[in-house]
Amino acid sequence: MLEHVAKLLKRMRRITFLADRGFRSREWARKCRELDWDYIIQIANNTMITFPGGVQLAADQLGVKKGERRYLPNVRVTLEADWTCNLAITWTRATLTCPAELCVLMTNLRPSGWVLRHYLKRMHIEESFCDDKSGGFDLEASHLTDPKRLDTLLLALSVAVLWIYELGEQVLRDDRRSEVDPAYKRQLSVFQLGWRLLRRLISCATPPPCTLRLNPFKPEPVWYGKC
């Protein structure tokens, strides 16, 4: 997959791969360097770190306190200590729904505040995954496994997302946030404002303030096994 993406982005001068701690293997980092990409990947807090002097400690044993940042250049990670990288460590901010937690990032870049700030860009798309799934369209409920059919569904989904973003922008432009978000301060994304407005209009049988029209299309049939 990364090799395919690299072909699509071959004209880009610089690419930085961002990933969360679900990608536990350093193989992702190794692949990025093969493709001449930079990487910033969060690692699990119990990942073993080997320092130049040979001392081994888990990331959560370093004693980094809340509000602190620590940068560790030229260390090796995992119990096997077979991948050399730099680490940038900080704590996330607590919210109403999520407590503060230790955040450990491995990177080939010089560890700095820039690395920590750049990694936050991953969250720009993280919420959109929720919008496509449990927070909006329930994409996973389609149970599609055929790539062509899933690709067609994703195209329609992308168009619908743009439409709902327009609804959300209209909520903000017309100062109608209180109709769908009663909180004192805005806590919902533009998508969620549009999504809630659309659901409200549907429940009240009210036409939405903008319309969307698509020419009908029909995917080719897919046959599995013998008929």
VEXDREN-2710 file (C-alpha; in Angstrom, 1 decimal):
% VEXDREN-2710
k/r/px/py/pz
1/MET/0.0/0.0/0.0
2/LEU/2.8/2.5/0.9
3/GLU/4.6/1.7/-2.3
4/HIS/1.4/2.5/-4.3
5/VAL/1.0/5.8/-2.4
6/ALA/4.6/6.6/-3.0
7/LYS/4.0/6.4/-6.8
8/LEU/1.0/8.8/-6.5
9/LEU/3.1/11.3/-4.4
10/LYS/6.3/11.0/-6.4
11/ARG/6.3/14.7/-7.3
12/MET/6.1/15.7/-3.6
13/ARG/9.3/17.1/-2.3
14/ARG/8.8/16.0/1.3
15/ILE/6.4/13.4/2.8
16/THR/5.9/12.8/6.5
17/PHE/4.1/9.6/7.6
18/LEU/2.0/10.0/10.7
19/ALA/0.6/7.0/12.6
20/ASP/-0.8/6.1/16.0
21/ARG/0.4/3.4/18.4
22/GLY/-1.8/0.8/16.7
23/PHE/1.2/0.5/14.3
24/ARG/3.4/-1.1/16.9
25/SER/6.0/-2.6/14.5
26/ARG/9.1/-0.6/13.6
27/GLU/8.7/-2.1/10.2
28/TRP/6.5/0.9/9.3
29/ALA/9.3/3.2/10.2
30/ARG/11.8/1.1/8.2
31/LYS/9.6/1.2/5.2
32/CYS/9.3/4.9/5.4
33/ARG/13.0/5.3/5.3
34/GLU/13.2/3.0/2.3
35/LEU/10.8/5.3/0.5
36/ASP/12.8/8.4/1.6
37/TRP/9.9/9.6/3.8
38/ASP/10.1/11.1/7.2
39/TYR/8.0/9.5/9.9
40/ILE/6.4/10.4/13.3
41/ILE/4.8/7.4/14.9
42/GLN/3.3/7.1/18.3
43/ILE/4.5/4.0/20.2
44/ALA/3.1/2.2/23.2
45/ASN/4.0/3.6/26.6
46/ASN/5.5/0.2/27.7
47/THR/7.9/0.1/24.7
48/MET/11.5/-0.6/25.9
49/ILE/14.0/2.1/25.2
50/THR/17.8/1.4/25.1
51/PHE/20.0/4.4/25.8
52/PRO/23.6/4.7/24.3
53/GLY/25.1/3.5/27.6
54/GLY/23.1/0.3/27.4
55/VAL/20.5/1.1/30.1
56/GLN/16.9/-0.1/29.2
57/LEU/13.8/1.5/30.5
58/ALA/10.1/1.5/29.4
59/ALA/8.8/4.8/28.1
60/ASP/6.4/5.1/31.1
61/GLN/9.3/4.6/33.5
62/LEU/11.2/7.7/32.4
63/GLY/9.4/9.9/35.0
64/VAL/8.1/12.5/32.5
65/LYS/5.6/14.6/34.5
66/LYS/2.4/16.2/33.2
67/GLY/3.2/19.4/31.5
68/GLU/6.8/18.4/30.7
69/ARG/8.4/17.6/27.4
70/ARG/11.4/15.4/26.9
71/TYR/13.5/14.8/23.8
72/LEU/15.7/11.7/23.4
73/PRO/18.0/11.6/20.4
74/ASN/19.7/8.5/19.1
75/VAL/18.0/5.8/21.2
76/ARG/16.9/2.2/20.3
77/VAL/13.4/0.9/20.7
78/THR/11.8/-2.4/21.4
79/LEU/13.1/-5.2/23.6
80/GLU/15.4/-6.4/20.8
81/ALA/16.8/-2.8/20.5
82/ASP/17.1/-3.2/16.8
83/TRP/15.8/0.2/15.6
84/THR/17.5/3.5/16.2
85/CYS/15.4/6.6/16.2
86/ASN/14.7/9.8/18.1
87/LEU/11.9/10.2/20.7
88/ALA/9.7/13.2/21.5
89/ILE/7.6/12.7/24.7
90/THR/4.9/14.8/26.2
91/TRP/1.4/14.5/27.8
92/THR/-1.9/15.1/26.1
93/ARG/-4.3/17.6/27.5
94/ALA/-7.2/16.3/29.5
95/THR/-10.7/16.8/28.2
96/LEU/-14.2/16.2/29.5
97/THR/-14.2/12.7/28.0
98/CYS/-10.5/11.7/27.9
99/PRO/-7.9/12.0/30.8
100/ALA/-4.4/13.2/30.1
101/GLU/-2.0/10.5/28.9
102/LEU/1.6/10.0/28.1
103/CYS/2.4/10.4/24.4
104/VAL/5.6/8.9/23.1
105/LEU/6.6/9.6/19.4
106/MET/9.4/8.0/17.5
107/THR/10.8/9.8/14.5
108/ASN/13.8/10.1/12.2
109/LEU/13.6/13.9/12.5
110/ARG/15.3/16.0/15.2
111/PRO/13.1/15.6/18.3
112/SER/11.6/19.0/19.0
113/GLY/8.4/20.9/19.8
114/TRP/7.8/21.0/16.0
115/VAL/7.6/17.2/15.9
116/LEU/4.9/17.3/18.6
117/ARG/2.9/20.0/16.9
118/HIS/3.2/18.4/13.5
119/TYR/1.9/15.1/14.9
120/LEU/-1.3/16.9/16.0
121/LYS/-2.2/17.1/12.3
122/ARG/-3.0/13.4/12.5
123/MET/-6.0/14.4/14.6
124/HIS/-7.3/16.5/11.7
125/ILE/-8.3/13.3/9.9
126/GLU/-9.0/11.2/13.0
127/GLU/-12.4/12.7/13.6
128/SER/-13.3/12.3/9.9
129/PHE/-13.0/8.5/10.4
130/CYS/-15.5/8.7/13.2
131/ASP/-17.8/10.8/10.9
132/ASP/-17.7/8.1/8.3
133/LYS/-18.4/5.3/10.8
134/SER/-20.0/5.4/14.2
135/GLY/-20.4/9.2/14.3
136/GLY/-22.2/9.5/11.0
137/PHE/-22.7/7.1/8.1
138/ASP/-22.0/3.7/9.8
139/LEU/-19.7/2.7/7.0
140/GLU/-18.7/-0.5/8.7
141/ALA/-22.4/-1.6/8.7
142/SER/-22.2/-2.1/4.9
143/HIS/-20.0/-5.2/5.4
144/LEU/-18.6/-4.7/1.9
145/THR/-15.5/-6.7/1.1
146/ASP/-15.3/-6.3/-2.7
147/PRO/-12.8/-3.4/-3.4
148/LYS/-14.7/-2.1/-6.4
149/ARG/-18.0/-1.9/-4.6
150/LEU/-16.4/-0.3/-1.6
151/ASP/-14.7/2.2/-3.8
152/THR/-18.0/3.2/-5.4
153/LEU/-19.6/3.6/-1.9
154/LEU/-16.6/5.7/-0.7
155/LEU/-17.1/8.0/-3.7
156/ALA/-20.8/8.6/-2.9
157/LEU/-19.8/9.0/0.8
158/SER/-17.2/11.6/0.0
159/VAL/-19.8/13.7/-2.0
160/ALA/-22.3/13.3/0.9
161/VAL/-19.6/14.5/3.4
162/LEU/-19.0/17.6/1.3
163/TRP/-22.7/18.4/1.3
164/ILE/-23.0/18.0/5.0
165/TYR/-20.0/20.2/5.5
166/GLU/-21.9/22.9/3.5
167/LEU/-24.9/22.4/5.9
168/GLY/-22.6/22.9/8.9
169/GLU/-21.1/26.0/7.4
170/GLN/-24.6/27.4/6.9
171/VAL/-25.3/26.7/10.5
172/LEU/-22.4/28.9/11.5
173/ARG/-23.0/31.6/8.9
174/ASP/-26.7/31.9/9.9
175/ASP/-25.9/31.8/13.6
176/ARG/-28.1/28.8/14.2
177/ARG/-25.7/26.7/16.3
178/SER/-28.1/26.7/19.3
179/GLU/-30.6/24.8/17.3
180/VAL/-28.4/21.7/17.0
181/ASP/-25.7/22.4/19.7
182/PRO/-27.1/23.8/23.0
183/ALA/-23.8/23.9/24.7
184/TYR/-22.5/27.3/26.0
185/LYS/-19.3/26.9/23.9
186/ARG/-19.2/25.2/20.5
187/GLN/-18.0/21.6/21.0
188/LEU/-19.1/20.0/17.7
189/SER/-17.2/19.9/14.4
190/VAL/-18.6/21.5/11.2
191/PHE/-19.6/18.0/10.0
192/GLN/-21.5/17.2/13.2
193/LEU/-23.3/20.6/13.1
194/GLY/-24.4/19.8/9.5
195/TRP/-25.2/16.2/10.4
196/ARG/-27.4/17.2/13.3
197/LEU/-29.1/19.8/11.2
198/LEU/-29.9/17.3/8.5
199/ARG/-31.3/14.8/11.0
200/ARG/-33.4/17.6/12.5
201/LEU/-34.8/18.7/9.2
202/ILE/-35.6/15.1/8.2
203/SER/-37.4/14.5/11.5
204/CYS/-39.4/17.7/11.0
205/ALA/-40.1/16.9/7.3
206/THR/-38.4/20.2/6.4
207/PRO/-36.5/20.6/3.1
208/PRO/-32.7/21.2/3.7
209/PRO/-31.4/24.7/2.8
210/CYS/-29.4/23.3/-0.1
211/THR/-29.9/20.4/-2.5
212/LEU/-27.7/17.8/-3.9
213/ARG/-28.3/15.9/-7.2
214/LEU/-26.3/13.1/-8.6
215/ASN/-26.8/11.2/-11.9
216/PRO/-27.7/7.6/-11.2
217/PHE/-24.9/5.1/-11.6
218/LYS/-24.8/1.3/-11.3
219/PRO/-21.7/-0.7/-10.5
220/GLU/-20.9/-3.8/-12.5
221/PRO/-22.2/-7.1/-11.0
222/VAL/-19.7/-9.1/-9.0
223/TRP/-19.9/-12.9/-9.1
224/TYR/-18.7/-15.1/-6.3
225/GLY/-18.1/-18.8/-7.2
226/LYS/-20.4/-20.7/-9.4
227/CYS/-24.0/-19.8/-10.0
END
